[in-house]
């Protein structure tokens, strides 16, 4: 990669100069050239070279530096996609215009949100309607963040049975919330 006489900083700079554009193009290929993800590709490329800096002592003796960079870039892209999708799964966002349209088309929503609702009391009231066994599963899964596999072992049920129970509990809670706000 670099001769022994060149400093580590100069060697990393040489590495960046030689491979940055190639790795960036590879990241662009992995995101299929989607224009809204340009900064995503740029960030993954930069993170690839940051990782190269962190692991420079191992990297300088690596037999295939180019392959290492490509593999690291692919891992960075995959990790970023995974984080992005998990975030989208947990978050529900409204586009600005959609929220404005929604506000104007449903005046009941405004009244609902302006009410002085004690959400802690409401959630406890809704959870009190659950069977004690369901409440225990609810707490383990949603509050204690236990995995399906762990719950399966704890309750001596199959994973599909646990998944079905969680689905039914969630459905029951959503129904209770809808009934509460409908009244």
C-alpha positions as CSV (number, residue, x, y, z in Angstrom):
1,X,0.0,0.0,0.0
2,X,2.4,2.7,1.2
3,X,6.1,2.5,1.7
4,X,7.4,2.5,5.3
5,X,8.9,6.0,4.9
6,X,5.5,7.7,4.3
7,X,3.6,8.8,7.4
8,X,0.3,7.2,8.3
9,X,-1.6,10.4,7.6
10,X,-0.1,10.7,4.1
11,X,-0.8,7.0,3.4
12,X,-4.5,7.4,4.4
13,X,-4.7,10.5,2.2
14,X,-3.2,8.6,-0.7
15,X,-5.7,5.8,-0.1
16,X,-8.6,8.3,-0.1
17,X,-7.3,10.0,-3.3
18,X,-7.0,6.7,-5.0
19,X,-10.3,5.0,-4.0
20,X,-12.8,7.6,-2.8
21,X,-14.5,8.2,-6.2
22,X,-14.6,4.4,-6.9
23,X,-16.1,3.6,-3.5
24,X,-18.6,6.5,-3.9
25,X,-19.7,5.2,-7.3
26,X,-20.1,1.7,-5.8
27,X,-22.3,3.1,-3.0
28,X,-24.3,4.9,-5.6
29,X,-24.8,1.6,-7.4
30,X,-25.9,-0.1,-4.2
31,X,-28.6,2.6,-3.6
32,X,-29.5,2.2,-7.2
33,X,-28.8,5.9,-8.0
34,X,-31.8,7.2,-6.1
35,X,-31.4,11.0,-6.0
36,X,-33.0,11.3,-2.6
37,X,-30.3,9.1,-1.2
38,X,-27.3,11.0,-2.5
39,X,-26.3,12.2,0.9
40,X,-26.8,8.6,2.2
41,X,-24.2,7.3,-0.3
42,X,-21.8,10.2,0.6
43,X,-22.2,9.4,4.3
44,X,-21.5,5.7,3.8
45,X,-18.5,6.4,1.7
46,X,-17.1,8.7,4.4
47,X,-17.8,6.2,7.1
48,X,-16.0,3.5,5.0
49,X,-12.8,5.7,5.0
50,X,-13.3,6.5,8.7
51,X,-13.3,2.8,9.4
52,X,-10.2,2.5,7.2
53,X,-8.5,5.1,9.4
54,X,-9.6,3.3,12.6
55,X,-8.3,0.0,11.3
56,X,-5.2,1.3,9.5
57,X,-2.8,-0.9,11.4
58,X,-4.6,-4.0,10.2
59,X,-5.4,-2.6,6.8
60,X,-1.8,-1.8,5.8
61,X,-0.9,-5.5,5.8
62,X,-4.2,-6.5,4.2
63,X,-3.6,-8.4,0.9
64,X,-6.6,-6.8,-0.9
65,X,-7.2,-3.3,0.3
66,X,-9.6,-2.5,-2.5
67,X,-11.7,-5.5,-1.7
68,X,-11.7,-4.6,2.0
69,X,-13.0,-1.1,1.1
70,X,-15.7,-2.5,-1.2
71,X,-16.8,-5.0,1.5
72,X,-16.8,-2.3,4.2
73,X,-18.8,0.1,2.0
74,X,-21.4,-2.6,1.3
75,X,-21.6,-3.3,5.1
76,X,-22.0,0.4,5.8
77,X,-24.8,0.7,3.2
78,X,-26.6,-2.4,4.5
79,X,-26.3,-1.2,8.1
80,X,-27.6,2.2,7.2
81,X,-30.6,0.7,5.3
82,X,-31.3,-1.5,8.3
83,X,-31.3,1.5,10.6
84,X,-33.4,3.5,8.3
85,X,-36.1,0.8,7.9
86,X,-36.2,0.1,11.6
87,X,-36.6,3.8,12.3
88,X,-39.4,4.0,9.7
89,X,-41.0,1.0,11.3
90,X,-41.1,2.6,14.7
91,X,-41.9,6.1,13.6
92,X,-45.0,7.4,11.9
93,X,-44.5,10.7,10.1
94,X,-46.8,12.9,8.2
95,X,-45.8,15.0,5.3
96,X,-46.2,18.7,6.1
97,X,-49.0,19.2,3.5
98,X,-50.7,16.0,4.6
99,X,-50.8,17.2,8.2
100,X,-52.3,20.5,7.2
101,X,-54.9,18.9,4.9
102,X,-55.7,16.4,7.7
103,X,-56.1,19.3,10.2
104,X,-58.6,21.1,8.0
105,X,-60.6,18.0,7.0
106,X,-61.0,16.7,10.5
107,X,-62.0,19.4,13.0
108,X,-62.7,16.6,15.6
109,X,-59.0,15.9,15.7
110,X,-58.2,19.4,16.9
111,X,-60.8,19.1,19.6
112,X,-59.4,15.7,20.6
113,X,-55.9,17.0,20.8
114,X,-56.8,20.1,22.8
115,X,-58.6,18.1,25.4
116,X,-56.9,17.8,28.7
117,X,-56.4,14.0,28.5
118,X,-54.3,12.3,31.1
119,X,-52.6,9.8,28.8
120,X,-51.0,7.9,31.7
121,X,-54.3,7.3,33.3
122,X,-55.9,6.4,30.0
123,X,-53.2,3.9,29.1
124,X,-53.5,2.3,32.6
125,X,-57.3,2.2,32.2
126,X,-57.0,0.5,28.8
127,X,-54.3,-2.0,30.1
128,X,-56.5,-2.9,33.1
129,X,-59.0,-4.4,30.6
130,X,-56.4,-7.0,29.6
131,X,-56.4,-10.5,31.1
132,X,-53.5,-10.8,33.7
133,X,-51.7,-13.3,31.4
134,X,-52.1,-10.9,28.4
135,X,-50.9,-8.0,30.6
136,X,-47.8,-10.0,31.6
137,X,-47.0,-10.8,27.9
138,X,-47.7,-7.1,27.0
139,X,-45.2,-5.9,29.7
140,X,-42.6,-8.5,28.7
141,X,-42.8,-7.7,25.0
142,X,-43.4,-3.9,24.8
143,X,-41.9,-2.6,28.1
144,X,-39.1,-5.1,28.8
145,X,-38.4,-5.6,25.1
146,X,-38.1,-9.4,25.3
147,X,-37.7,-11.2,22.0
148,X,-40.3,-13.6,20.7
149,X,-37.9,-16.5,21.2
150,X,-37.4,-15.6,24.9
151,X,-41.1,-15.2,25.5
152,X,-41.6,-18.6,23.8
153,X,-39.2,-20.2,26.3
154,X,-40.6,-18.3,29.3
155,X,-44.3,-19.2,28.6
156,X,-43.6,-22.6,27.1
157,X,-45.4,-21.8,23.9
158,X,-44.4,-21.9,20.2
159,X,-43.1,-18.7,18.7
160,X,-46.1,-18.5,16.4
161,X,-48.5,-18.8,19.3
162,X,-46.6,-15.9,21.1
163,X,-46.7,-13.8,17.9
164,X,-50.5,-14.5,17.6
165,X,-51.0,-13.5,21.3
166,X,-49.1,-10.3,20.8
167,X,-51.1,-9.5,17.7
168,X,-54.4,-10.1,19.5
169,X,-53.3,-8.0,22.5
170,X,-52.3,-5.1,20.2
171,X,-55.6,-5.4,18.4
172,X,-57.5,-5.4,21.7
173,X,-55.6,-2.3,22.9
174,X,-56.3,-0.5,19.6
175,X,-59.9,-1.3,19.8
176,X,-60.2,0.0,23.4
177,X,-58.4,3.3,22.3
178,X,-60.8,3.7,19.4
179,X,-63.8,3.1,21.6
180,X,-62.5,5.6,24.1
181,X,-62.0,8.4,21.6
182,X,-65.2,7.6,19.7
183,X,-67.2,8.4,22.8
